[in-house]
Amino acid sequence: MASFNCFALAFVMALSFASTDVGVAARHLLQLPQLPPMPTLPTTTLPPLPSIPNLPQPSIPVLPRPGALPPLPTMPGLPTLPSVPRATLPPLPSMPSIPTTIPSIPFLSPPPSPSTP
């Protein structure tokens, strides 16, 4: 457990030093003199895109109306399967009952008290 605490302390210290370096670098950048503005680059003009040629449109055939289609053929009936004789299983054996009373064990009972004459 002590090694984990040492590792956690080292990790926190490394993060704090890293954030300190970032802060110093940012302050250094803010203190630099102003840089000259960036020159504007010449823009090039692109040639116009070629026009897309008009392709011939295919003629769509006229489909017949749904009512004019011939009816679908009917499916033939499935043949009847012969009946298979059912197998009879023997009856399950009865489960023995678990006793619900605990028998008394004689040697665990207290010894009889001595009789005084």
Residue frames as a rotation matrix with the C-alpha (Angstrom) as fourth column:
MET 1
0.574 0.819 0.000 0.00
0.819 -0.574 0.000 0.00
0.000 0.000 -1.000 0.00
ALA 2
0.365 -0.521 -0.771 2.94
0.207 -0.762 0.613 2.29
-0.908 -0.383 -0.171 0.72
SER 3
-0.680 -0.642 0.355 4.27
0.472 -0.013 0.882 1.84
-0.562 0.766 0.312 -2.82
PHE 4
-0.037 0.752 0.658 0.89
0.964 -0.145 0.221 2.92
0.262 0.643 -0.720 -4.23
ASN 5
0.777 0.305 -0.550 0.94
0.504 -0.826 0.254 6.07
-0.377 -0.474 -0.795 -2.06
CYS 6
-0.129 -0.913 -0.387 4.47
0.179 -0.405 0.897 6.83
-0.975 0.046 0.216 -3.26
PHE 7
-0.658 -0.065 0.750 3.41
0.738 0.144 0.660 6.32
-0.151 0.987 -0.047 -6.86
ALA 8
0.404 0.885 0.234 0.36
0.898 -0.432 0.083 8.55
0.174 0.177 -0.969 -6.43
LEU 9
0.586 -0.263 -0.766 2.51
0.278 -0.823 0.495 11.30
-0.761 -0.503 -0.410 -4.84
ALA 10
-0.544 -0.837 0.058 5.03
0.288 -0.122 0.950 11.10
-0.788 0.534 0.307 -7.70
PHE 11
-0.362 0.491 0.792 2.18
0.926 0.089 0.367 11.28
0.110 0.866 -0.487 -10.24
VAL 12
0.718 0.654 -0.239 0.67
0.687 -0.721 0.091 14.37
-0.113 -0.230 -0.967 -8.61
MET 13
0.223 -0.720 -0.657 4.08
0.126 -0.647 0.752 16.07
-0.967 -0.251 -0.054 -8.48
ALA 14
-0.691 -0.476 0.543 4.72
0.561 0.119 0.819 15.29
-0.455 0.871 0.185 -12.17
LEU 15
0.095 0.811 0.577 1.35
0.964 -0.219 0.148 16.80
0.247 0.542 -0.803 -13.11
SER 16
0.776 0.194 -0.600 2.00
0.430 -0.859 0.278 19.94
-0.461 -0.473 -0.750 -11.08
PHE 17
-0.224 -0.917 -0.330 5.44
0.145 -0.366 0.919 20.43
-0.964 0.158 0.215 -12.67
ALA 18
-0.590 0.059 0.805 3.97
0.800 0.177 0.573 19.91
-0.109 0.982 -0.152 -16.13
SER 19
0.509 0.834 0.212 1.27
0.846 -0.530 0.053 22.51
0.157 0.152 -0.976 -15.50
THR 20
0.491 -0.433 -0.755 3.93
0.233 -0.770 0.593 24.93
-0.839 -0.467 -0.278 -14.21
ASP 21
-0.610 -0.760 0.227 5.93
0.384 -0.033 0.923 24.49
-0.693 0.650 0.312 -17.43
VAL 22
-0.197 0.624 0.756 2.81
0.959 -0.037 0.281 25.14
0.203 0.780 -0.591 -19.50
GLY 23
0.765 0.506 -0.398 2.11
0.603 -0.779 0.169 28.31
-0.225 -0.370 -0.901 -17.55
VAL 24
0.069 -0.831 -0.552 5.68
0.122 -0.542 0.831 29.58
-0.990 -0.125 0.064 -17.99
ALA 25
-0.696 -0.317 0.645 5.59
0.631 0.161 0.759 28.81
-0.344 0.935 0.088 -21.73
ALA 26
0.246 0.860 0.448 2.29
0.948 -0.310 0.075 30.67
0.203 0.406 -0.891 -22.15
ARG 27
0.729 -0.028 -0.684 3.64
0.312 -0.876 0.368 33.72
-0.610 -0.481 -0.629 -20.30
HIS 28
-0.356 -0.932 -0.069 6.76
0.249 -0.165 0.954 33.65
-0.901 0.323 0.291 -22.49
LEU 29
-0.483 0.237 0.843 4.64
0.876 0.112 0.470 33.59
0.017 0.965 -0.262 -25.64
LEU 30
0.626 0.779 -0.032 2.57
0.779 -0.624 0.053 36.53
0.021 -0.058 -0.998 -24.39
GLN 31
0.527 -0.485 -0.698 5.70
0.145 -0.758 0.636 38.61
-0.837 -0.437 -0.329 -23.78
LEU 32
-0.361 -0.654 0.665 7.07
0.801 0.149 0.581 38.17
-0.478 0.742 0.470 -27.32
PRO 33
-0.645 0.142 -0.751 6.83
-0.323 -0.941 0.099 41.19
-0.693 0.307 0.653 -29.63
GLN 34
0.447 0.894 0.033 4.03
-0.261 0.166 -0.951 41.28
-0.856 0.417 0.307 -32.12
LEU 35
-0.418 -0.547 0.726 4.78
0.514 0.516 0.685 39.36
-0.749 0.659 0.065 -35.28
PRO 36
-0.769 0.170 -0.616 4.24
-0.541 -0.688 0.485 40.97
-0.341 0.706 0.621 -38.67
PRO 37
0.266 0.946 0.186 0.94
-0.625 0.317 -0.714 40.07
-0.734 0.074 0.675 -40.29
MET 38
-0.219 -0.278 0.935 0.87
0.382 0.858 0.344 37.08
-0.898 0.433 -0.082 -42.56
PRO 39
-0.749 -0.033 -0.662 1.11
-0.539 -0.552 0.637 37.96
-0.386 0.833 0.396 -46.25
THR 40
0.352 0.918 0.181 -1.90
-0.497 0.347 -0.796 37.09
-0.793 0.190 0.578 -48.30
LEU 41
-0.601 -0.533 0.596 -1.34
0.152 0.655 0.740 34.30
-0.785 0.535 -0.313 -50.75
PRO 42
-0.629 0.403 -0.665 -2.57
-0.773 -0.411 0.483 34.65
-0.079 0.818 0.570 -54.30
THR 43
-0.025 0.707 0.707 -5.72
-0.265 0.677 -0.687 32.74
-0.964 -0.205 0.170 -54.95
THR 44
-0.961 -0.262 -0.083 -5.96
-0.165 0.306 0.938 30.58
-0.221 0.915 -0.337 -57.99
THR 45
-0.024 0.979 -0.203 -9.11
-0.897 -0.110 -0.427 30.33
-0.441 0.172 0.881 -59.99
LEU 46
-0.496 -0.073 0.865 -10.25
0.058 0.991 0.117 26.87
-0.867 0.108 -0.487 -60.87
PRO 47
-0.933 0.224 -0.281 -11.42
-0.311 -0.112 0.944 26.06
0.180 0.968 0.174 -64.37
PRO 48
-0.089 0.974 0.206 -15.18
-0.988 -0.061 -0.139 25.59
-0.123 -0.216 0.969 -64.69
LEU 49
-0.453 0.012 0.891 -16.46
-0.206 0.972 -0.117 22.07
-0.867 -0.237 -0.438 -64.24
PRO 50
-0.961 0.139 -0.238 -17.48
-0.213 0.173 0.962 20.29
0.174 0.975 -0.136 -67.41
SER 51
-0.181 0.973 0.145 -21.20
-0.975 -0.159 -0.154 20.00
-0.127 -0.169 0.977 -67.95
ILE 52
-0.569 0.077 0.819 -22.81
-0.116 0.978 -0.173 16.63
-0.814 -0.193 -0.547 -67.55
PRO 53
-0.893 0.255 -0.370 -24.11
-0.389 -0.026 0.921 15.34
0.225 0.967 0.122 -70.88
ASN 54
-0.038 0.958 0.283 -27.80
-0.911 0.083 -0.403 14.55
-0.410 -0.273 0.870 -71.15
LEU 55
-0.937 -0.256 0.237 -28.21
-0.177 0.934 0.310 10.82
-0.301 0.248 -0.921 -71.43
PRO 56
-0.488 0.815 -0.311 -31.18
-0.475 0.051 0.878 9.35
0.732 0.577 0.363 -73.28
GLN 57
-0.442 0.441 0.781 -33.99
-0.819 0.157 -0.552 8.41
-0.366 -0.884 0.292 -70.93
PRO 58
-0.991 0.124 -0.057 -35.23
0.090 0.909 0.407 4.83
0.103 0.398 -0.911 -71.27
SER 59
-0.292 0.954 0.064 -38.91
-0.715 -0.262 0.648 4.35
0.636 0.143 0.759 -71.92
ILE 60
-0.781 0.102 0.617 -40.73
-0.484 0.525 -0.700 2.67
-0.395 -0.845 -0.360 -69.05
PRO 61
-0.803 0.527 -0.279 -43.01
0.089 0.568 0.819 -0.17
0.590 0.632 -0.502 -70.21
VAL 62
-0.205 0.840 0.502 -46.63
-0.903 -0.360 0.234 -0.02
0.377 -0.405 0.833 -69.20
LEU 63
-0.990 -0.131 0.050 -47.43
-0.139 0.874 -0.466 -2.73
0.017 -0.469 -0.883 -66.66
PRO 64
-0.343 0.923 -0.175 -50.81
0.183 0.249 0.951 -4.45
0.921 0.294 -0.254 -66.64
ARG 65
-0.007 0.440 0.898 -53.21
-0.838 -0.492 0.235 -3.64
0.545 -0.751 0.372 -63.83
PRO 66
-0.815 -0.367 0.450 -53.16
-0.569 0.654 -0.498 -6.01
-0.111 -0.662 -0.741 -60.81
GLY 67
0.037 0.903 0.428 -56.75
-0.551 0.376 -0.745 -7.11
-0.834 -0.207 0.511 -61.46
ALA 68
0.625 0.211 -0.751 -55.82
-0.780 0.212 -0.589 -8.27
0.035 0.954 0.297 -64.96
LEU 69
-0.510 -0.856 -0.080 -53.19
-0.844 0.516 -0.146 -10.76
0.166 -0.007 -0.986 -63.73
PRO 70
0.100 0.531 -0.841 -54.14
-0.230 0.835 0.500 -14.43
0.968 0.143 0.206 -63.70
PRO 71
0.747 0.207 0.632 -54.85
-0.647 0.012 0.762 -15.85
0.150 -0.978 0.143 -60.24
LEU 72
-0.362 -0.913 0.186 -52.13
-0.930 0.338 -0.147 -17.75
0.071 -0.226 -0.971 -58.46
PRO 73
-0.103 0.320 -0.942 -52.37
-0.240 0.911 0.336 -21.55
0.965 0.261 -0.017 -58.58
THR 74
0.645 0.388 0.658 -53.71
-0.729 0.054 0.682 -23.23
0.229 -0.920 0.318 -55.46
MET 75
-0.505 -0.844 0.183 -51.42
-0.852 0.453 -0.261 -25.39
0.137 -0.288 -0.948 -53.39
PRO 76
0.024 0.516 -0.856 -52.33
-0.202 0.841 0.501 -29.09
0.979 0.161 0.124 -53.36
GLY 77
0.718 0.326 0.615 -53.36
-0.652 0.007 0.758 -30.43
0.242 -0.945 0.218 -49.98
LEU 78
-0.420 -0.889 0.179 -50.78
-0.891 0.366 -0.269 -32.28
0.174 -0.273 -0.946 -47.91
PRO 79
-0.057 0.394 -0.917 -51.28
-0.131 0.908 0.398 -36.04
0.990 0.142 0.000 -47.66
THR 80
0.671 0.338 0.660 -52.46
-0.689 -0.047 0.723 -37.30
0.275 -0.940 0.201 -44.30
LEU 81
-0.464 -0.881 -0.094 -49.88
-0.715 0.435 -0.547 -39.08
0.523 -0.187 -0.832 -42.22
PRO 82
0.189 0.526 -0.829 -50.74
0.166 0.815 0.555 -42.46
0.968 -0.242 0.067 -40.69
SER 83
0.672 0.096 0.734 -51.20
-0.655 -0.385 0.650 -42.42
0.345 -0.918 -0.196 -36.96
VAL 84
-0.321 -0.855 -0.407 -48.27
-0.301 0.499 -0.812 -43.75
0.898 -0.138 -0.418 -34.96
PRO 85
0.547 0.515 -0.660 -49.05
0.453 0.482 0.750 -45.94
0.704 -0.709 0.030 -31.94
ARG 86
0.401 -0.360 0.842 -48.21
-0.675 -0.738 0.007 -44.18
0.619 -0.571 -0.539 -28.71
ALA 87
-0.293 -0.577 -0.762 -45.72
0.262 0.718 -0.645 -45.79
0.919 -0.389 -0.059 -26.38
THR 88
0.801 0.549 0.238 -46.84
-0.115 -0.250 0.961 -46.09
0.587 -0.798 -0.137 -22.79
LEU 89
-0.287 -0.927 0.244 -44.29
-0.418 -0.108 -0.902 -45.38
0.862 -0.360 -0.356 -20.09
PRO 90
-0.109 0.230 -0.967 -44.17
0.739 0.669 0.076 -47.31
0.664 -0.707 -0.243 -16.80
PRO 91
0.853 0.457 0.253 -45.32
0.175 -0.706 0.686 -45.37
0.492 -0.541 -0.682 -13.76
LEU 92
-0.039 -0.880 0.472 -42.68
-0.411 -0.417 -0.811 -43.51
0.911 -0.226 -0.346 -11.80
PRO 93
-0.185 -0.049 -0.981 -41.62
0.731 0.661 -0.171 -45.13
0.657 -0.749 -0.086 -8.52
SER 94
0.825 0.530 0.196 -42.84
0.242 -0.644 0.726 -43.40
0.511 -0.552 -0.659 -5.40
MET 95
-0.134 -0.880 0.455 -40.32
-0.223 -0.421 -0.879 -41.31
0.966 -0.219 -0.140 -3.52
PRO 96
-0.155 0.058 -0.986 -39.63
0.859 0.502 -0.105 -42.36
0.489 -0.863 -0.128 0.07
SER 97
0.742 0.479 0.469 -40.91
0.178 -0.815 0.551 -39.93
0.646 -0.325 -0.690 2.64
ILE 98
-0.423 -0.884 0.197 -38.51
0.095 -0.260 -0.961 -37.98
0.901 -0.388 0.194 4.81
PRO 99
0.046 0.459 -0.887 -39.17
0.950 0.255 0.181 -38.31
0.309 -0.851 -0.424 8.55
THR 100
0.217 0.125 0.968 -40.21
0.086 -0.990 0.109 -35.04
0.972 0.060 -0.226 10.12
THR 101
0.930 0.081 0.360 -39.57
-0.343 -0.172 0.924 -35.92
0.136 -0.982 -0.132 13.77
ILE 102
-0.051 -0.993 -0.106 -36.09
-0.613 0.115 -0.781 -36.25
0.788 0.025 -0.615 15.21
PRO 103
0.617 0.262 -0.742 -35.71
0.320 0.778 0.541 -39.31
0.719 -0.571 0.396 17.42
SER 104
0.743 -0.358 0.565 -34.27
-0.661 -0.528 0.534 -38.66
0.107 -0.770 -0.629 20.85
ILE 105
0.094 -0.809 -0.580 -30.82
-0.111 0.570 -0.814 -39.99
0.989 0.141 -0.036 21.54
PRO 106
0.810 0.393 -0.435 -30.71
0.338 0.294 0.894 -41.57
0.479 -0.871 0.105 25.00
PHE 107
0.129 -0.825 -0.550 -27.10
0.991 0.124 0.047 -40.80
0.029 -0.551 0.834 25.95
LEU 108
-0.632 -0.344 0.695 -27.56
0.383 -0.918 -0.106 -37.06
0.674 0.199 0.712 25.38
SER 109
0.479 0.828 0.291 -30.31
0.045 -0.355 0.934 -36.78
0.876 -0.435 -0.207 27.94
PRO 110
-0.110 -0.564 0.819 -29.24
-0.833 -0.398 -0.386 -35.70
0.543 -0.724 -0.426 31.44
PRO 111
-0.719 -0.185 -0.670 -28.50
0.103 0.925 -0.366 -38.50
0.687 -0.332 -0.646 33.87
PRO 112
0.386 0.904 -0.183 -31.20
0.340 0.045 0.939 -39.31
0.857 -0.425 -0.290 36.36
SER 113
0.038 -0.343 0.938 -30.89
-0.726 -0.655 -0.210 -37.49
0.687 -0.673 -0.274 39.66
PRO 114
-0.738 -0.324 -0.591 -29.72
0.118 0.801 -0.587 -39.63
0.664 -0.503 -0.553 42.57
SER 115
0.381 0.924 0.029 -32.47
0.012 -0.036 0.999 -40.51
0.925 -0.380 -0.024 44.93
THR 116
-0.637 -0.568 0.521 -31.87
-0.488 -0.226 -0.843 -39.56
0.596 -0.791 -0.134 48.53
PRO 117
-0.183 0.608 -0.773 -33.28
0.473 0.744 0.473 -42.06
0.862 -0.279 -0.423 51.08
